[in-house]
């Protein structure tokens, strides 16, 4: 009795805190971004929030965000895709070769997403039909295979110079003369618009279609999905194919941004993508996470890198910091889950 | 009695290699009836359920749904005939809300142009109606299944099985994993189904379950029909004797 009363009191004291949990669960990560922005603004008042720097951040994250979005869907199914960094390189090389071969720009533009699509489908078919014991193994294999093919078709050397229509996607500017007066230097990057549109489409796909719901169900309990008559293998192939397709779009954006295809493109970017997804609150065990969270995760990585560059922090320290943030973000998640189950 | 027959199995046998799991087993089930199936481990109860739901094909014998002979090639076939199975491991996705689980794979959608989008409003409304019909109490249809107690999960699994006008529901040990105070709620739910005209087959080890909800009880022993009785004509001690293979 005594014990029960004490627990009741503890509960009352906790109410406000407990009531705030769902709020933090949903918006905590956006709060973190705001804090980061505020701190960096105080440290670099003239530079950090300047139009040039902000657009620079968006241009940088736009291609990385495509990888993160694709890897996110895969992680929701409790899978993993290690090959996206190689897919972006292979699709970039394919695009460059098509461009060098003199194909019209609209064909060149389709090459990168098409290669990404096929690479992703290859992953999905390997994982399901060949019954690979874990997606880690299949996509670790294709991580080597795709980059190897990319180097084989390009001879391992950079290829530069693409049509203006390609460049617009990664480097284009939408002038804001109407708002800031004739000849203003303020603009919105085309790649930012593209990123927002694609994130919106995938938000609708994951939250408002049956296949999106099934992707979450597979991550939650594949047995339940099967018992409900869902063709789990087919959905997994769709997910890995879309992941590859998004990496292909990332390749297209990167082509426009750098105006060149180079052998080291996307090297280790699969790890950045996984980091962004995890920081964004998705569970590595599947079934949990939001598109908004992925966007936030990508932005946190982007803002952090940008801020540290502005502060002239060495790349080595950046690595240490990003690693620490991944561990910290997941640890906070562990604590939050503990609190949530204690009620 | 035979006018109300919804399901019948006639001399069903099932062999796995040299092992005989079922030997000439008969079973019948009437509309709105709750049949208890008892037996020791390995008596063939679960095998019989799997034959009825179409997961196993019988080696011999035949099945009749509404007095018509049928061949089941998969659980899909039995579902189409109005038979649903509530699995022992529940087959729910804990990360999804109650409503999503109930309608998983059969989500209501609405058309917008050429696209089909989930109809969240309709799903929620149908879920609430269905839960109310079965008198299942939960905080909200949007609650995630992993936040529910074992008994509530069992209730959601049963709600899922009956959401599409099932006529027959098979339950394998529906109270086995539950806290004592939750058992009663699940048993009430079974009685509710009966009132709604649904026929139920319950496999259970607990005499309390059998004697609370069943109209009739049949015992399997080493893969054969051993004994059967209307509940009012038997006693706990007698049924326990059947399970151990003893008959007076």
Interface residues (C-beta under 8 A of the other chain):
Chain A: X204 X207 X208 X209 X210 X212 X213 X214 X216 X217 X219 X220 X221 X223 X224 X225 X227 X228 X229 X230 X286 X287 X288
Chain B: X76 X87 X89 X90 X91 X92 X93 X94 X95 X96 X100 X101 X104 X105 X106 X107 X109 X115 X116 X117 X118 X120
